[in-house]
């Protein structure tokens, strides 16, 4: 089982760069990269909320469960 992070998919749909998203949500590009590659061990709800607000999407658009 695994959780897939689809931030890059939503960024592409919204035509937003990593730098732009990182600035909007208040994290470094390095931390955003860790999140995008699925190497993050956890995501704060406040960060998830900021991502959803910046990308105008729902948490389910960002996180996906795959068996």
C-alpha positions as semicolon CSV with decimal commas, in nm:
position;residue;x (nm);y (nm);z (nm)
1;X;0,000;0,000;0,000
2;X;0,117;0,350;-0,068
3;X;0,005;0,708;-0,076
4;X;0,079;0,889;-0,402
5;X;0,125;1,267;-0,397
6;X;-0,009;1,432;-0,711
7;X;0,107;1,789;-0,648
8;X;0,298;1,796;-0,976
9;X;-0,015;1,689;-1,169
10;X;-0,220;1,971;-1,017
11;X;0,063;2,220;-1,074
12;X;0,069;2,125;-1,442
13;X;-0,309;2,163;-1,469
14;X;-0,285;2,510;-1,314
15;X;0,032;2,598;-1,509
16;X;0,216;2,687;-1,189
17;X;0,589;2,652;-1,130
18;X;0,747;2,495;-0,823
19;X;0,895;2,829;-0,724
20;X;0,559;3,005;-0,751
21;X;0,378;2,739;-0,545
22;X;0,652;2,730;-0,281
23;X;0,629;3,108;-0,239
24;X;0,248;3,102;-0,220
25;X;0,238;2,831;0,050
26;X;0,541;2,950;0,245
27;X;0,778;2,652;0,218
28;X;1,115;2,611;0,049
29;X;1,147;2,465;-0,298
30;X;1,353;2,184;-0,145
31;X;1,069;2,087;0,090
32;X;0,818;2,111;-0,195
33;X;1,040;1,880;-0,400
34;X;1,048;1,626;-0,117
35;X;0,669;1,638;-0,104
36;X;0,630;1,609;-0,483
37;X;0,858;1,305;-0,508
38;X;0,668;1,122;-0,233
39;X;0,967;1,111;0,002
40;X;0,791;1,308;0,275
41;X;0,698;1,106;0,584
42;X;0,416;1,343;0,679
43;X;0,227;1,649;0,561
44;X;0,091;1,908;0,799
45;X;-0,276;1,989;0,752
46;X;-0,184;2,357;0,734
47;X;0,052;2,282;0,443
48;X;-0,209;2,066;0,269
49;X;-0,465;2,341;0,318
50;X;-0,228;2,602;0,171
51;X;-0,156;2,379;-0,130
52;X;-0,528;2,325;-0,192
53;X;-0,595;2,697;-0,164
54;X;-0,309;2,790;-0,399
55;X;-0,403;2,525;-0,657
56;X;-0,781;2,563;-0,610
57;X;-0,834;2,192;-0,550
58;X;-0,941;1,938;-0,288
59;X;-0,710;1,721;-0,070
60;X;-0,824;1,417;-0,270
61;X;-0,680;1,580;-0,583
62;X;-0,340;1,591;-0,411
63;X;-0,330;1,261;-0,219
64;X;-0,421;0,922;-0,365
65;X;-0,414;0,573;-0,214
66;X;-0,285;0,289;-0,432
67;X;-0,281;-0,073;-0,323
